[in-house]
């Protein structure tokens, strides 16, 4: 009987430790989530390097979403998504289309 009580206490202790670790990870994610300014800086540097197409002046749109522990920004132009970036723990994951190359064929 004493073994069953000890096993239950060990399981509860493990659950509490797991809960504390998840709470610490969540607090760290909230505290270090990237701001809107950092998202714009990443987008600007990607456009300057030529990795992402620049939006048109009149039709370009920028959206920023904050999900408490992560952030997302999207840049669109003419109903076409040019760049989507997710930020988490001061890191970014960006996906987007490469700029269209101007190709002339002479013949």
SEMARBA-852208 format. One record per residue (C-alpha): x negated, y negated, z negated. Coordinates in pm, 1 decimal, padded with zeros to 6 digits. Example, Ala and Ser with C-alpha at 12.3 -4.5 7.8 and 13.67 -1.06 7.14 Angstrom:
<atoms>
+----------+----------+----------+
!       px !       py !       pz !
+----------+----------+----------+
! -01230.0 !  00450.0 ! -00780.0 !
! -01367.0 !  00106.0 ! -00714.0 !
+----------+----------+----------+
</atoms>
This chain:
<atoms>
+----------+----------+----------+
!       px !       py !       pz !
+----------+----------+----------+
!  00000.0 !  00000.0 !  00000.0 !
! -00285.3 ! -00238.0 ! -00081.4 !
! -00435.8 ! -00181.4 !  00265.4 !
! -00116.9 ! -00296.0 !  00438.3 !
! -00110.5 ! -00619.3 !  00237.3 !
! -00478.2 ! -00687.0 !  00317.0 !
! -00421.0 ! -00632.9 !  00690.7 !
! -00131.3 ! -00877.3 !  00688.0 !
! -00341.1 ! -01140.4 !  00511.2 !
! -00623.6 ! -01095.3 !  00765.6 !
! -00380.2 ! -01136.9 !  01053.8 !
! -00236.9 ! -01453.0 !  00895.7 !
! -00585.6 ! -01592.9 !  00836.2 !
! -00677.6 ! -01526.1 !  01200.2 !
! -00359.4 ! -01699.2 !  01316.1 !
! -00432.5 ! -02004.8 !  01100.3 !
! -00790.0 ! -02024.9 !  01233.3 !
! -00660.4 ! -01999.7 !  01590.7 !
! -00403.1 ! -02271.2 !  01520.7 !
! -00669.8 ! -02503.2 !  01375.6 !
! -00900.6 ! -02445.0 !  01674.4 !
! -00618.3 ! -02518.6 !  01919.4 !
! -00534.5 ! -02835.3 !  01726.5 !
! -00897.1 ! -02950.3 !  01741.1 !
! -00915.0 ! -02879.9 !  02114.7 !
! -00590.6 ! -03070.4 !  02172.6 !
! -00710.8 ! -03367.5 !  01967.9 !
! -01039.4 ! -03371.0 !  02158.7 !
! -00856.5 ! -03356.6 !  02491.1 !
! -00629.3 ! -03644.5 !  02391.3 !
! -00917.3 ! -03857.9 !  02267.0 !
! -01138.3 ! -03802.3 !  02575.0 !
! -00876.1 ! -03808.4 !  02851.8 !
! -00981.4 ! -04039.4 !  03140.2 !
! -00810.0 ! -04375.9 !  03172.2 !
! -00657.1 ! -04531.3 !  03481.5 !
! -00969.7 ! -04743.0 !  03533.2 !
! -01191.7 ! -04434.5 !  03546.4 !
! -00958.1 ! -04275.0 !  03801.6 !
! -00980.0 ! -04585.4 !  04020.7 !
! -01359.0 ! -04584.7 !  03986.4 !
! -01381.4 ! -04221.9 !  04099.2 !
! -01151.2 ! -04292.5 !  04395.4 !
! -01357.1 ! -04598.7 !  04493.7 !
! -01684.0 ! -04405.9 !  04481.1 !
! -01538.1 ! -04119.5 !  04687.0 !
! -01416.5 ! -04368.9 !  04948.6 !
! -01756.0 ! -04546.9 !  04950.6 !
! -01932.2 ! -04212.9 !  05010.7 !
! -01693.6 ! -04136.4 !  05298.3 !
! -01552.7 ! -03823.0 !  05137.0 !
! -01195.4 ! -03954.5 !  05133.2 !
! -01009.0 ! -04162.9 !  05388.9 !
! -00923.2 ! -04518.2 !  05287.5 !
! -00552.4 ! -04599.8 !  05264.1 !
! -00400.5 ! -04857.3 !  05494.8 !
! -00357.2 ! -05199.4 !  05332.9 !
!  00017.2 ! -05227.7 !  05393.0 !
!  00122.0 ! -04864.5 !  05349.3 !
! -00115.1 ! -04747.7 !  05074.1 !
!  00021.4 ! -04654.1 !  04730.2 !
! -00142.4 ! -04559.0 !  04400.0 !
!  00022.7 ! -04360.0 !  04119.3 !
! -00110.7 ! -04272.7 !  03773.9 !
!  00040.8 ! -04019.3 !  03531.4 !
! -00061.4 ! -03959.5 !  03169.4 !
!  00020.6 ! -03615.0 !  03026.0 !
! -00123.0 ! -03679.4 !  02675.3 !
! -00418.7 ! -03441.0 !  02713.6 !
! -00475.4 ! -03479.1 !  03089.2 !
! -00426.2 ! -03752.6 !  03348.5 !
! -00346.1 ! -03744.7 !  03719.9 !
! -00379.5 ! -04004.6 !  03992.6 !
! -00259.8 ! -03983.9 !  04351.1 !
! -00334.6 ! -04209.0 !  04644.5 !
! -00105.0 ! -04196.8 !  04946.0 !
! -00080.1 ! -04374.6 !  05278.6 !
!  00211.2 ! -04344.1 !  05522.2 !
!  00371.0 ! -04055.0 !  05328.9 !
!  00041.3 ! -03864.6 !  05346.9 !
! -00148.8 ! -03774.9 !  05030.2 !
! -00508.4 ! -03888.4 !  05066.1 !
! -00641.8 ! -03804.4 !  04720.8 !
! -00522.2 ! -03633.9 !  04404.3 !
! -00742.9 ! -03636.5 !  04093.2 !
! -00685.9 ! -03462.8 !  03761.3 !
! -00881.5 ! -03581.8 !  03457.3 !
! -00941.6 ! -03369.1 !  03147.9 !
! -01214.1 ! -03404.1 !  02880.3 !
! -01373.8 ! -03696.5 !  03078.8 !
! -01413.0 ! -03467.6 !  03382.6 !
! -01237.7 ! -03494.7 !  03717.4 !
! -01108.0 ! -03247.6 !  03972.2 !
! -01026.8 ! -03428.0 !  04296.0 !
! -00876.0 ! -03287.8 !  04613.4 !
! -00806.9 ! -03479.3 !  04928.3 !
! -00832.1 ! -03485.9 !  05301.3 !
! -01155.7 ! -03585.0 !  05470.1 !
! -01143.4 ! -03900.5 !  05681.0 !
! -01062.9 ! -03860.1 !  06048.9 !
! -01370.8 ! -03896.3 !  06265.5 !
! -01355.8 ! -04121.6 !  06569.0 !
! -01445.4 ! -03892.1 !  06856.6 !
! -01467.6 ! -04014.9 !  07212.7 !
! -01506.3 ! -03768.2 !  07492.2 !
! -01665.6 ! -03896.1 !  07806.3 !
! -01630.6 ! -03691.2 !  08110.7 !
+----------+----------+----------+
</atoms>
